[in-house]
């Protein structure tokens, strides 16, 4: 693999050391290691191990600088044929994210800090894999930045054992007691509390030496002066050495009797702790952030409350006075470092995260309405699953009213339900839903809905690849699209014309539904209550299309006469419909007082209806979901078409009859029509003839 790591600069620090260690091991394993930073003391060491370095001012946070850096990073990515873009800090991550999107590369982040919940920090959660150093940071990224748990990878920092020589406290202790604090001179590192604690320690330790390793950044020089003033005021100047930045940390640790980490905020990890433990130095640390992952209080270190000089001084004196405790703690800590915090484990885990990101992909399919159209999409879902193997996770975005169609679908891994009529309604609802989709980090979106809302959601998902139809409904938001052709084609051909962009061919046209055993048992009970004989022949008819499409309905008078004629043939009619058709069913039942029919309107779910339709010898319906259900369960059907075009909407089937009147006004696609000639012109006689042909 070719790996690009981006960080602000390559000077002394935990982030920089980790980048150098990983680069060195990547090169040894035959990978290409490329690092982009603003330069620093470690560049020569990086290049000496065989890695490549590019200098860019990626530490700059202005929008102009980020865009400029993103453009230059994209050039580097193309030149070095990079596979993985790995960002280790926020400003570089912004440039890296846009460069990765521009070049179609995988973007990964490592969270080295406990970031403030601010828009600028969110980019650290946008990686396809988000590496965290501790459980505290993992919870922080999940709870505060909405990163899904499945994208989190816990990979702790590591220590190169070749750099540190273990020297136990029992062999190191001399007359002087050397206590050190290592880190940047900034308020969050707790130097003031440390100095106050050392003031208390100095009263009990006659030959105390205090080593302050690290320097203040340019904007924190006043804090350094504050530390120095406190040292003088407490009479510790002759005990204290300000050593500034040190490259040779192993040499410093070889001469320390105790390391104190006094951080007063959520520490992501605490690399200096495991470095000290690798060198046999006992550690006293504040109980913050990732520190609690490393230290078990009293076992491999001592933990104290942050900003509590009294507790800190007591812990330091405990180590000073009890050499047996110091030895036991040091040995236990060294054992844990060798097992959990070695470079080999860090490199192995990081490479596994890279490979996982390369091999596992997330696909989003979109079709949220209507029920019939979702049923029509089942052939496409099946074909997409056949095209993409098991390491591709397929999610499906479906509307609340249509979700039952796909509840048992074996071809999808996740069903995402939206409600565009209520909670996801309007611009605010789409934006919120889009953000939820973006968190799932989809690699590919297949838009089967192809309307404004679906195109907007495709774009908001932030997926690199978005497929659909280019139309006047924001089709420009897709980056892989085709134009609708004329004359109109059937719904499956229409879907698969677009899927050809993914080299997916229409092989099996049959539709599917997946009702449960309970659904079948419910229908058995429902029909059993009618006292119908075991050999009874059923013909089903759906009363209405939908409350919106009243123009699709066959007149109730025609349905009544149809039921009368079938009863003469000793055929039992089952009428179906939703709760909305209950008044219509009651009207029909009152008309047919002397004729037995089975009224199931409002009594079945989609999958229960599928079981019911399967019991029918023939099913009659206008252009609506029950027609598609009949096709999916292979029940012969008679399709009654009026205001819509069967060339575009007729479901695929082997045994069916189509009845449509070729009027000058049809297909009109009007939801309401006063004359409704197209449906009124369909006679009972021709529907009966079609039913009887299918019965034979």
C-alpha positions as CSV (number, residue, x, y, z in Angstrom):
1,X,0.0,0.0,0.0
2,X,1.0,3.6,-0.5
3,X,0.2,5.6,2.7
4,X,0.2,9.4,3.0
5,X,0.2,10.8,6.6
6,X,-0.5,14.5,7.2
7,X,0.4,16.4,10.4
8,X,1.2,20.0,11.2
9,X,4.9,19.6,11.7
10,X,7.7,17.1,12.5
11,X,9.1,18.3,15.7
12,X,9.4,16.5,19.1
13,X,6.0,15.2,20.3
14,X,3.8,12.2,20.6
15,X,2.0,12.7,17.3
16,X,5.3,13.3,15.5
17,X,7.0,10.3,17.1
18,X,4.1,8.0,16.2
19,X,4.2,9.2,12.6
20,X,7.9,8.5,12.4
21,X,7.6,5.0,14.0
22,X,4.8,4.0,11.7
23,X,6.6,5.3,8.6
24,X,9.8,3.4,9.5
25,X,7.9,0.1,10.0
26,X,5.8,0.7,6.8
27,X,9.0,1.0,4.7
28,X,10.4,-2.1,6.4
29,X,7.3,-4.1,5.4
30,X,7.6,-2.9,1.7
31,X,4.9,-0.2,1.8
32,X,5.4,3.3,0.5
33,X,5.4,5.9,3.4
34,X,4.8,9.5,2.4
35,X,4.5,12.3,5.0
36,X,3.3,15.9,4.5
37,X,4.0,18.5,7.1
38,X,5.4,22.0,7.6
39,X,8.8,20.4,8.3
40,X,10.8,20.1,11.6
41,X,13.6,18.4,13.4
42,X,12.5,14.9,12.6
43,X,12.4,15.3,8.8
44,X,16.0,14.1,8.3
45,X,15.3,11.0,10.5
46,X,12.1,10.3,8.5
47,X,13.9,10.5,5.2
48,X,16.8,8.4,6.5
49,X,14.4,5.5,7.1
50,X,13.3,5.6,3.5
51,X,10.1,7.6,3.8
52,X,9.2,10.5,1.5
53,X,8.5,14.0,2.9
54,X,6.8,17.0,1.3
55,X,6.7,20.3,3.0
56,X,3.4,22.2,2.9
57,X,2.0,24.7,5.4
58,X,-0.8,22.3,6.4
59,X,-0.9,23.7,9.9
60,X,-2.6,26.9,8.6
61,X,-6.3,27.1,9.4
62,X,-7.6,29.8,7.0
63,X,-10.0,28.7,4.3
64,X,-7.8,30.0,1.6
65,X,-4.8,28.1,3.0
66,X,-6.8,24.9,3.4
67,X,-8.1,25.0,-0.2
68,X,-4.6,25.7,-1.5
69,X,-3.1,22.9,0.5
70,X,-5.9,20.5,-0.7
71,X,-5.1,21.3,-4.3
72,X,-1.4,20.6,-3.7
73,X,-2.1,17.5,-1.7
74,X,-4.2,16.1,-4.6
75,X,-1.2,16.5,-6.9
76,X,1.0,14.6,-4.4
77,X,-1.6,11.9,-4.1
78,X,-1.7,11.5,-7.8
79,X,2.1,11.6,-8.2
80,X,2.8,9.0,-5.4
81,X,-0.3,6.9,-6.3
82,X,-1.5,7.1,-2.7
83,X,-4.1,4.5,-1.5
84,X,-4.7,5.9,2.0
85,X,-4.8,9.5,3.2
86,X,-4.2,9.5,7.0
87,X,-4.7,12.8,8.8
88,X,-3.5,13.3,12.3
89,X,-4.6,16.8,13.2
90,X,-7.6,19.1,12.4
91,X,-6.2,21.7,10.0
92,X,-4.3,19.1,7.9
93,X,-7.4,16.9,8.0
94,X,-9.5,19.5,6.3
95,X,-7.0,19.8,3.4
96,X,-6.6,16.0,3.4
97,X,-10.3,15.3,3.3
98,X,-11.0,17.5,0.3
99,X,-7.9,16.1,-1.5
100,X,-9.0,12.6,-0.8
101,X,-12.5,13.3,-2.2
102,X,-11.1,15.0,-5.3
103,X,-8.8,12.0,-6.0
104,X,-11.3,9.3,-4.9
105,X,-8.9,8.0,-2.2
106,X,-9.7,6.5,1.2
107,X,-9.6,9.1,4.1
108,X,-8.7,8.0,7.6
109,X,-8.1,10.0,10.8
110,X,-6.4,9.6,14.1
111,X,-7.8,11.6,17.0
112,X,-4.8,12.6,19.1
113,X,-6.8,15.0,21.3
114,X,-10.0,15.5,23.2
115,X,-11.4,18.0,20.7
116,X,-13.7,20.8,21.7
117,X,-17.2,20.4,20.1
118,X,-16.7,22.9,17.3
119,X,-17.4,22.7,13.6
120,X,-13.7,22.8,12.8
121,X,-13.2,19.6,14.8
122,X,-15.9,17.5,13.1
123,X,-13.6,16.6,10.2
124,X,-11.8,14.2,12.6
125,X,-14.9,12.1,12.6
126,X,-15.2,12.0,8.8
127,X,-12.7,9.3,8.2
128,X,-13.8,6.0,6.8
129,X,-12.1,4.6,9.8
130,X,-11.5,6.9,12.9
131,X,-8.6,5.7,14.9
132,X,-8.7,6.6,18.6
133,X,-6.0,6.2,21.3
134,X,-8.2,5.4,24.2
135,X,-11.7,4.5,25.3
136,X,-12.4,8.0,26.5
137,X,-11.7,9.4,23.1
138,X,-13.8,6.7,21.5
139,X,-16.8,7.7,23.6
140,X,-16.1,11.4,23.0
141,X,-16.1,10.9,19.2
142,X,-19.3,8.7,19.3
143,X,-21.3,10.9,21.7
144,X,-20.2,14.4,20.8
145,X,-19.4,14.0,17.1
146,X,-21.8,11.3,16.1
147,X,-19.2,8.9,14.7
148,X,-20.9,5.4,14.4
149,X,-19.3,2.8,16.6
150,X,-18.5,0.5,13.7
151,X,-16.1,3.1,12.2
152,X,-14.1,3.5,15.4
153,X,-10.8,1.7,15.7
154,X,-8.9,1.7,19.1
155,X,-5.2,1.7,18.5
156,X,-3.1,2.9,21.4
157,X,0.3,4.6,21.0
158,X,3.4,2.5,21.1
159,X,6.9,2.5,22.3
160,X,10.0,1.3,20.3
161,X,11.7,-1.1,22.8
162,X,15.0,-0.6,21.0
163,X,15.1,3.0,22.2
164,X,14.5,2.4,25.9
165,X,16.5,0.4,28.3
166,X,14.7,-0.9,31.4
167,X,16.5,0.2,34.6
168,X,14.5,-0.7,37.7
169,X,14.1,1.7,40.6
170,X,16.1,-0.6,43.0
171,X,19.2,-0.3,40.8
172,X,18.8,3.4,39.8
173,X,18.2,5.1,43.2
174,X,21.1,7.2,44.5
175,X,21.3,10.0,47.0
176,X,19.3,12.4,44.8
177,X,15.7,11.8,44.0
178,X,15.0,13.0,40.5
179,X,11.4,13.9,39.6
180,X,10.5,14.9,36.1
181,X,7.6,16.3,34.1
182,X,7.8,16.1,30.4
183,X,5.5,18.0,28.0
184,X,4.8,21.3,26.4
185,X,4.6,24.3,28.8
186,X,0.9,25.0,28.4
187,X,-1.8,25.4,31.1
188,X,-3.5,22.0,30.3
189,X,-0.3,20.1,31.3
190,X,-0.7,21.2,34.9
191,X,2.8,22.5,35.6
192,X,1.6,25.0,38.3
193,X,0.0,22.1,40.3
194,X,3.1,20.1,39.8
195,X,5.4,22.9,41.2
196,X,3.1,23.3,44.2
197,X,3.2,19.6,44.9
198,X,7.0,19.6,44.6
199,X,7.1,22.4,47.2
200,X,5.5,20.0,49.7
201,X,7.8,17.1,48.6
202,X,10.9,19.3,49.1
203,X,10.2,19.5,52.8
204,X,10.5,15.7,53.2
205,X,13.2,14.9,50.5
206,X,16.5,16.7,51.2
207,X,18.1,16.0,47.9
208,X,15.2,16.6,45.5
209,X,15.9,17.4,41.9
210,X,13.0,18.7,39.7
211,X,13.4,18.4,35.9
212,X,11.0,20.3,33.7
213,X,11.4,19.0,30.1
214,X,9.7,20.9,27.3
215,X,9.2,24.4,26.2
216,X,6.4,26.8,25.7
217,X,5.1,27.6,22.2
218,X,5.5,31.2,21.0
219,X,2.0,32.1,22.2
220,X,2.5,30.7,25.7
221,X,5.7,32.4,26.8
222,X,3.8,34.2,29.5
223,X,2.9,30.9,31.0
224,X,6.5,29.8,31.1
225,X,7.3,33.0,33.0
226,X,4.5,32.2,35.4
227,X,6.0,28.8,36.1
228,X,9.4,30.3,36.7
229,X,8.0,33.0,39.0
230,X,6.2,30.3,41.1
231,X,9.4,28.2,41.3
232,X,11.2,31.2,42.7
233,X,8.4,32.2,45.1
234,X,8.2,28.7,46.6
235,X,12.0,28.6,47.0
236,X,12.5,25.8,44.5
237,X,14.9,27.5,42.1
238,X,18.0,25.6,43.3
239,X,16.1,22.3,43.1
240,X,14.7,22.9,39.5
241,X,16.2,22.6,36.1
242,X,14.4,23.9,33.0
243,X,15.8,21.6,30.3
244,X,13.7,22.9,27.3
245,X,12.9,20.6,24.4
246,X,14.9,17.4,24.4
247,X,15.3,15.0,21.5
248,X,16.8,12.2,23.6
249,X,13.9,11.4,25.9
250,X,15.4,7.9,26.7
251,X,18.5,9.5,28.1
252,X,16.3,11.8,30.3
253,X,14.3,8.8,31.6
254,X,17.4,6.8,32.3
255,X,18.2,9.4,35.0
256,X,14.7,9.9,36.5
257,X,13.4,8.2,39.6
258,X,9.8,9.3,39.1
259,X,7.8,10.8,36.3
260,X,4.8,13.0,37.1
261,X,2.1,13.7,34.5
262,X,-0.1,16.5,35.8
263,X,-2.5,17.1,32.9
264,X,-5.7,18.8,34.1
265,X,-7.9,18.1,31.0
266,X,-9.0,15.0,29.1
267,X,-5.7,13.5,27.9
268,X,-6.1,11.5,24.7
269,X,-3.5,9.0,25.8
270,X,-0.2,10.0,27.4
271,X,2.7,8.7,25.4
272,X,5.2,9.9,27.9
273,X,3.7,7.5,30.5
274,X,4.4,4.3,28.5
275,X,7.9,5.7,27.5
276,X,8.7,6.1,31.2
277,X,7.3,2.6,32.0
278,X,9.4,1.1,29.2
279,X,12.5,2.7,30.9
280,X,11.5,1.4,34.4
281,X,10.4,4.7,35.7
282,X,7.4,4.7,38.1
283,X,4.7,7.1,37.2
284,X,2.3,9.3,39.1
285,X,-0.4,10.7,36.8
286,X,-3.7,12.5,37.0
287,X,-6.9,10.5,36.6
288,X,-7.9,12.0,33.2
289,X,-8.9,10.8,29.7
290,X,-6.9,7.9,28.3
291,X,-4.5,7.8,31.3
292,X,-6.9,5.4,33.0
293,X,-6.6,3.0,30.1
294,X,-2.8,2.8,30.8
295,X,-2.6,2.9,34.6
296,X,-4.4,0.7,37.1
297,X,-4.0,2.6,40.4
298,X,-1.6,1.0,42.8
299,X,-0.7,-1.8,40.3
300,X,1.4,-0.2,37.5
301,X,1.3,3.4,38.6
302,X,-0.4,5.8,41.0
303,X,-3.4,8.0,40.0
304,X,-4.3,11.3,41.6
305,X,-7.0,13.9,41.0
306,X,-6.1,16.8,38.6
307,X,-5.2,20.1,40.1
308,X,-4.7,18.6,43.6
309,X,-1.1,19.3,44.8
310,X,-1.8,17.6,48.1
311,X,-2.7,14.3,46.5
312,X,0.1,14.6,44.1
313,X,2.7,15.2,46.8
314,X,1.5,12.3,48.8
315,X,1.8,10.0,45.9
316,X,5.3,11.2,45.1
317,X,6.4,10.6,48.7
318,X,4.8,7.2,48.7
319,X,7.1,6.2,45.8
320,X,10.1,7.9,47.5
321,X,9.6,6.1,50.8
322,X,8.7,2.7,49.6
323,X,11.3,1.3,47.2
324,X,9.6,-2.1,47.2
325,X,6.4,-0.5,45.9
326,X,8.3,1.5,43.3
327,X,9.9,-1.8,42.1
328,X,6.7,-3.7,41.9
329,X,4.9,-0.9,40.1
330,X,7.7,-0.5,37.6
331,X,7.9,-4.2,36.8
332,X,4.1,-4.5,36.4
333,X,4.1,-1.4,34.1
334,X,6.9,-2.8,32.0
335,X,5.1,-6.1,31.5
336,X,2.0,-4.3,30.3
337,X,4.0,-2.0,27.9
338,X,5.6,-5.0,26.3
339,X,2.2,-6.7,25.8
340,X,0.0,-3.8,24.8
341,X,2.0,-0.9,23.7
342,X,4.7,-2.3,21.4
343,X,5.4,-0.9,17.9
344,X,4.7,-4.2,16.2
345,X,1.2,-4.3,17.6
346,X,0.5,-0.7,16.7
347,X,1.7,-1.2,13.1
348,X,-0.3,-4.5,12.8
349,X,-3.5,-2.9,14.1
350,X,-3.0,0.2,11.8
351,X,-2.4,-1.9,8.7
352,X,-5.5,-3.9,9.6
353,X,-7.5,-0.7,9.8
354,X,-6.2,0.3,6.4
355,X,-7.0,-3.0,4.8
356,X,-10.5,-3.0,6.4
357,X,-11.1,0.4,4.9
358,X,-9.9,-0.8,1.5
359,X,-11.9,-4.0,1.4
360,X,-15.2,-3.1,3.1
361,X,-17.6,-0.8,1.4
362,X,-21.0,0.7,2.2
363,X,-23.7,1.0,-0.4
364,X,-26.8,3.0,0.0
365,X,-29.9,2.3,-2.1
366,X,-32.7,4.8,-2.1
367,X,-36.4,4.2,-2.8
368,X,-38.7,5.6,-0.2
369,X,-42.1,5.5,-2.0
370,X,-44.5,4.1,-2.9
371,X,-45.2,0.6,-1.7
372,X,-45.7,-0.7,-5.2
373,X,-42.5,1.0,-6.4
374,X,-40.5,-0.5,-3.5
375,X,-41.8,-3.9,-4.5
376,X,-40.6,-3.2,-8.0
377,X,-37.2,-2.5,-6.7
378,X,-36.7,-6.0,-5.3
379,X,-35.2,-7.3,-8.6
380,X,-32.7,-4.4,-8.5
381,X,-31.8,-5.1,-4.8
382,X,-31.2,-8.8,-5.7
383,X,-29.0,-7.9,-8.7
384,X,-27.0,-5.4,-6.6
385,X,-26.3,-8.0,-3.9
386,X,-25.3,-10.5,-6.6
387,X,-22.9,-8.0,-8.1
388,X,-21.3,-7.0,-4.8
389,X,-19.9,-9.7,-2.4
390,X,-20.4,-10.0,1.3
391,X,-17.8,-7.4,2.3
392,X,-20.1,-4.8,0.8
393,X,-22.7,-3.7,3.3
394,X,-25.9,-2.7,1.6
395,X,-28.2,-0.2,3.3
396,X,-31.6,0.7,2.0
397,X,-33.4,4.0,2.6
398,X,-37.2,3.4,2.5
399,X,-40.2,5.4,3.5
400,X,-42.1,4.6,6.7
401,X,-45.2,3.5,4.8
402,X,-43.2,1.1,2.7
403,X,-40.7,-0.4,5.2
404,X,-42.6,-3.6,5.7
405,X,-41.9,-4.6,2.1
406,X,-38.2,-5.0,3.0
407,X,-38.3,-6.2,6.6
408,X,-37.4,-9.7,5.7
409,X,-35.3,-9.0,2.7
410,X,-32.1,-11.2,2.7
411,X,-30.2,-9.0,0.3
412,X,-29.8,-5.9,2.5
413,X,-27.9,-5.5,5.7
414,X,-29.5,-2.4,7.1
415,X,-32.9,-0.8,6.6
416,X,-33.0,3.0,7.2
417,X,-36.5,4.3,7.6
418,X,-37.4,7.9,6.8
419,X,-40.6,9.8,7.2
420,X,-40.7,12.7,4.6
421,X,-44.3,13.5,5.6
422,X,-43.5,14.2,9.2
423,X,-40.2,14.2,11.1
424,X,-38.0,14.4,7.9
425,X,-40.3,16.9,6.2
426,X,-39.0,20.0,4.5
427,X,-35.5,21.4,4.1
428,X,-34.7,21.0,7.8
429,X,-35.8,17.4,7.8
430,X,-33.8,16.6,4.7
431,X,-30.7,18.3,6.2
432,X,-31.0,16.3,9.4
433,X,-31.5,13.0,7.5
434,X,-28.6,13.8,5.2
435,X,-26.3,14.3,8.2
436,X,-27.4,10.9,9.5
437,X,-26.5,9.4,6.2
438,X,-23.2,11.2,6.0
439,X,-22.2,9.7,9.4
440,X,-22.5,6.2,7.9
441,X,-19.8,7.0,5.4
442,X,-21.3,5.5,2.3
443,X,-18.9,4.7,-0.6
444,X,-21.7,4.4,-3.2
445,X,-25.3,5.6,-3.6
446,X,-27.8,4.1,-6.0
447,X,-30.8,6.4,-6.3
448,X,-33.8,4.4,-7.5
449,X,-36.2,7.1,-6.5
450,X,-34.8,9.9,-8.7
451,X,-36.7,12.9,-7.4
452,X,-35.5,16.1,-5.8
453,X,-35.5,14.7,-2.3
454,X,-33.5,11.6,-3.2
455,X,-30.9,13.5,-5.2
456,X,-30.5,16.0,-2.4
457,X,-30.0,13.1,0.1
458,X,-27.5,11.4,-2.3
459,X,-25.4,14.6,-2.2
460,X,-25.8,15.1,1.6
461,X,-24.6,11.6,2.2
462,X,-21.2,12.8,1.0
463,X,-20.6,9.6,-0.9
464,X,-17.9,9.7,-3.5
465,X,-20.0,7.8,-6.1
466,X,-23.7,8.7,-6.7
467,X,-25.7,6.9,-9.4
468,X,-29.1,7.8,-10.8
469,X,-31.1,9.5,-13.6
470,X,-30.1,12.9,-14.7
471,X,-33.4,14.9,-14.8
472,X,-34.6,18.3,-14.0
473,X,-35.0,17.3,-10.4
474,X,-31.5,18.2,-9.2
475,X,-29.9,15.4,-11.2
476,X,-26.8,17.5,-11.4
477,X,-26.1,16.4,-7.8
478,X,-25.2,12.9,-9.1
479,X,-21.8,12.3,-10.6
480,X,-22.8,9.1,-12.5
481,X,-26.1,9.5,-14.4
482,X,-28.0,8.8,-17.6
483,X,-30.7,10.7,-19.3
484,X,-34.2,9.2,-19.5
485,X,-35.0,7.8,-23.0
486,X,-38.2,7.8,-25.0
487,X,-40.5,6.0,-25.7
488,X,-41.2,4.9,-22.0
489,X,-40.0,1.5,-20.9
490,X,-41.2,-0.9,-18.2
491,X,-40.2,-0.2,-14.6
492,X,-37.5,-2.9,-14.3
493,X,-35.9,-2.0,-17.7
494,X,-35.9,1.6,-16.5
495,X,-34.0,0.7,-13.3
496,X,-31.5,-1.5,-15.0
497,X,-30.7,1.0,-17.7
498,X,-29.2,3.0,-14.9
499,X,-27.7,0.0,-13.2
500,X,-25.7,-0.7,-16.4
501,X,-23.5,2.1,-15.2
502,X,-22.3,-0.3,-12.5
503,X,-22.2,-3.2,-15.0
504,X,-25.3,-4.8,-13.4
505,X,-27.5,-6.6,-15.9
506,X,-31.1,-7.6,-15.7
507,X,-31.1,-11.4,-15.4
508,X,-34.1,-12.3,-13.3
509,X,-37.3,-10.2,-13.6
510,X,-39.3,-11.8,-10.9
511,X,-40.3,-9.7,-7.9
512,X,-40.0,-10.9,-4.3
513,X,-41.7,-10.5,-0.9
514,X,-40.7,-12.2,2.3
515,X,-43.7,-12.8,4.5
516,X,-43.1,-14.6,7.8
517,X,-44.6,-17.8,9.1
518,X,-46.8,-15.7,11.4
519,X,-48.2,-13.8,8.4
520,X,-49.2,-17.1,6.8
521,X,-50.8,-18.4,10.0
522,X,-52.8,-15.2,10.3
523,X,-54.3,-15.6,6.8
524,X,-55.1,-19.2,7.5
525,X,-57.0,-18.1,10.6
526,X,-58.7,-15.3,8.7
527,X,-59.9,-17.6,5.9
528,X,-60.7,-20.4,8.3
529,X,-63.2,-18.1,10.1
530,X,-65.2,-17.8,6.8
531,X,-66.1,-21.5,6.8
532,X,-64.9,-21.8,3.3
533,X,-64.3,-25.4,2.1
534,X,-60.8,-26.7,1.5
535,X,-61.4,-26.8,-2.3
536,X,-63.0,-23.4,-2.4
537,X,-61.7,-21.2,-5.3
538,X,-60.9,-17.6,-4.5
539,X,-60.7,-14.6,-6.8
540,X,-59.4,-11.4,-5.2
541,X,-60.2,-7.8,-6.2
542,X,-58.6,-4.6,-4.8
543,X,-61.2,-1.9,-4.2
544,X,-59.1,1.2,-4.6
545,X,-55.7,2.5,-5.7
546,X,-55.0,5.2,-3.1
547,X,-56.7,8.3,-1.6
548,X,-54.5,10.4,-3.9
549,X,-55.3,8.5,-7.2
550,X,-59.1,8.3,-7.2
551,X,-58.9,8.3,-11.0
552,X,-57.5,4.8,-11.0
553,X,-60.5,3.3,-9.3
554,X,-62.9,1.0,-11.1
555,X,-66.5,2.1,-10.3
556,X,-68.0,0.4,-7.3
557,X,-71.1,-0.5,-9.3
558,X,-68.9,-2.5,-11.7
559,X,-67.2,-4.3,-8.8
560,X,-70.6,-5.2,-7.3
561,X,-71.8,-6.7,-10.6
562,X,-68.4,-8.5,-11.0
563,X,-68.9,-10.2,-7.6
564,X,-72.5,-11.2,-8.5
565,X,-71.3,-12.9,-11.7
566,X,-68.5,-14.8,-10.0
567,X,-70.8,-16.0,-7.3
568,X,-72.9,-17.7,-10.0
569,X,-69.8,-19.7,-10.8
570,X,-69.4,-20.7,-7.2
571,X,-66.3,-18.6,-6.9
572,X,-65.8,-16.8,-3.5
573,X,-64.6,-13.2,-3.9
574,X,-62.1,-11.7,-1.5
575,X,-62.1,-7.9,-1.5
576,X,-58.9,-6.2,-0.3
577,X,-57.9,-2.7,0.6
578,X,-56.5,-0.5,3.3
579,X,-58.2,1.2,6.2
580,X,-59.1,4.0,3.8
581,X,-61.2,1.6,1.7
582,X,-63.3,0.4,4.6
583,X,-66.3,2.8,3.9
584,X,-66.2,1.6,0.2
585,X,-66.2,-2.0,1.3
586,X,-69.2,-1.4,3.6
587,X,-71.0,0.2,0.7
588,X,-70.3,-2.8,-1.4
589,X,-71.3,-5.3,1.3
590,X,-74.7,-3.5,1.7
591,X,-75.2,-3.7,-2.0
592,X,-74.5,-7.5,-2.1
593,X,-76.7,-8.6,0.8
594,X,-77.5,-12.0,-0.5
595,X,-74.0,-12.8,-1.9
596,X,-71.2,-14.1,0.3
597,X,-67.9,-12.2,-0.1
598,X,-64.9,-12.0,2.2
599,X,-64.1,-8.5,3.3
600,X,-60.4,-8.0,4.4
601,X,-60.2,-4.3,4.0
602,X,-58.0,-2.8,6.7
603,X,-57.3,-6.2,8.2
604,X,-54.0,-7.0,6.6
605,X,-50.4,-5.7,6.5
606,X,-48.4,-5.8,3.3
607,X,-46.9,-9.2,4.0
608,X,-50.2,-10.6,5.2
609,X,-51.8,-9.4,2.0
610,X,-49.1,-11.2,0.1
611,X,-50.1,-14.4,1.8
612,X,-53.8,-13.7,1.1
613,X,-53.2,-12.9,-2.6
614,X,-51.2,-16.1,-2.9
615,X,-54.4,-18.0,-1.9
616,X,-56.3,-16.5,-4.8
617,X,-56.6,-18.3,-8.2
618,X,-56.8,-14.9,-9.9
619,X,-56.4,-11.3,-8.5
620,X,-57.9,-8.2,-10.1
621,X,-56.5,-4.7,-9.4
622,X,-56.0,-1.3,-10.8
623,X,-52.5,0.1,-11.1
624,X,-51.5,-0.1,-7.4
625,X,-49.4,-1.9,-4.8
626,X,-51.6,-5.1,-4.6
627,X,-51.0,-5.6,-8.4
628,X,-47.3,-5.7,-7.7
629,X,-47.9,-8.0,-4.7
630,X,-49.7,-10.4,-7.0
631,X,-46.8,-10.4,-9.4
632,X,-44.3,-11.0,-6.6
633,X,-46.2,-14.1,-5.3
634,X,-46.9,-15.4,-8.9
635,X,-50.7,-15.2,-8.7
636,X,-52.3,-14.6,-12.1
637,X,-53.7,-11.2,-12.3
638,X,-56.0,-8.9,-14.3
639,X,-54.5,-5.4,-14.5
640,X,-57.0,-2.5,-15.0
641,X,-55.2,0.6,-16.4
642,X,-56.7,4.0,-17.0
643,X,-54.9,7.3,-16.3
644,X,-51.4,5.7,-16.2
645,X,-49.3,4.0,-18.9
646,X,-48.9,0.2,-18.5
647,X,-45.7,0.4,-20.6
648,X,-44.2,2.3,-17.6
649,X,-45.9,0.7,-14.7
650,X,-47.0,-2.9,-15.4
651,X,-45.1,-5.3,-13.1
652,X,-43.4,-8.2,-14.8
653,X,-45.3,-11.5,-14.8
654,X,-46.0,-14.6,-16.8
655,X,-49.8,-15.1,-16.3
656,X,-51.7,-11.9,-16.5
657,X,-54.3,-10.0,-18.6
658,X,-54.1,-6.3,-19.3
659,X,-57.2,-4.2,-19.8
660,X,-56.8,-0.7,-21.0
661,X,-59.0,1.6,-23.1
662,X,-57.1,3.6,-25.7
663,X,-58.8,7.0,-25.3
664,X,-57.4,10.2,-26.8
665,X,-57.0,11.6,-23.3
666,X,-55.1,8.7,-21.8
667,X,-52.6,8.3,-20.2
668,X,-53.3,11.7,-18.6
669,X,-51.6,11.1,-15.1
670,X,-54.4,13.1,-13.5
671,X,-55.0,12.0,-9.9
672,X,-58.7,13.2,-10.2
673,X,-61.0,13.2,-13.2
674,X,-64.7,14.1,-13.2
675,X,-65.5,12.0,-16.2
676,X,-63.1,9.1,-15.5
677,X,-64.0,7.5,-18.9
678,X,-60.9,5.3,-19.0
679,X,-61.9,3.3,-16.0
680,X,-65.7,3.5,-16.5
681,X,-65.3,2.1,-20.0
682,X,-63.9,-1.1,-18.7
683,X,-66.8,-3.5,-18.7
684,X,-67.6,-6.3,-16.2
685,X,-67.9,-8.7,-19.1
686,X,-64.4,-8.2,-20.4
687,X,-62.9,-8.5,-16.8
688,X,-64.9,-11.7,-16.3
689,X,-63.6,-13.1,-19.6
690,X,-60.0,-12.3,-18.6
691,X,-60.5,-13.9,-15.2
692,X,-62.0,-17.1,-16.7
693,X,-59.2,-17.4,-19.2
694,X,-56.6,-17.2,-16.4
695,X,-58.6,-19.7,-14.3
696,X,-58.4,-22.2,-17.2
